[in-house]
Amino acid sequence: MAISLSTEDKLEYNFYPINGQQIQFRVKAPNDAHIALTTGPNEGEPMFEIFIGGWGNGRSIIRKNRTKPEVAEAETPGILNGDEFRGFWIRWNGDALTVGKEGEQVPILDVHDVDIYGIRYFGLCTGWGASGEWLVEG
């Protein structure tokens, strides 16, 4: 199931079911591409959030249950672009969650020793002054 979606500057997730333990997507946004991984089609606990290009397109993080501190973070200046699609992957299994760039094996974000529950849905949104276009592979 391929998904093509436009998101407004609203920080409101659009949820979709997922089978398996990974998603691959491309996004065109100047900053703040947010992805939620959940057990149901809404925000709630347990939930992992991945922010790509947050903080003015300078930092990316993984957050659990909307709380700080982040469970993983990295400086990622210029990782997103409002004029071109950039590709990423997210994978999880057992006790690991990793996020990487399309075409690269080494993750930009990874967290281990966390309870990766039964992820069945993912949500997409943009915010903090950014709207975006998404292409998600089936």
HUFEN-V367289 format. One record per residue. RES is the residue in one small letter. D_LAST is the distance of its C-alpha to the last C-alpha in whole Angstrom. Layout:
# HUFEN-V367289
RES|D_LAST, RES|D_LAST
This chain:
# HUFEN-V367289
m|4, a|4, i|7, s|11, l|13, s|17, t|19, e|22, d|25, k|25, l|24, e|22, y|19, n|16, f|14, y|11, p|11, i|9, n|9, g|11, q|12, q|10, i|8, q|8, f|9, r|12, v|15, k|18, a|21, p|24, n|24, d|23, a|19, h|19, i|16, a|17, l|16, t|18, t|19, g|19, p|17, n|20, e|22, g|24, e|25, p|24, m|22, f|21, e|20, i|19, f|21, i|21, g|24, g|26, w|30, g|30, n|27, g|29, r|27, s|24, i|24, i|23, r|25, k|25, n|26, r|27, t|30, k|32, p|32, e|29, v|28, a|27, e|27, a|28, e|29, t|27, p|29, g|27, i|23, l|22, n|23, g|23, d|24, e|21, f|17, r|17, g|14, f|14, w|12, i|13, r|14, w|17, n|19, g|22, d|24, a|22, l|20, t|19, v|18, g|18, k|17, e|15, g|17, e|20, q|20, v|22, p|21, i|23, l|23, d|23, v|25, h|26, d|28, v|26, d|25, i|22, y|21, g|19, i|16, r|14, y|13, f|13, g|14, l|15, c|18, t|21, g|25, w|28, g|28, a|25, s|23, g|19, e|16, w|13, l|10, v|6, e|4, g|0
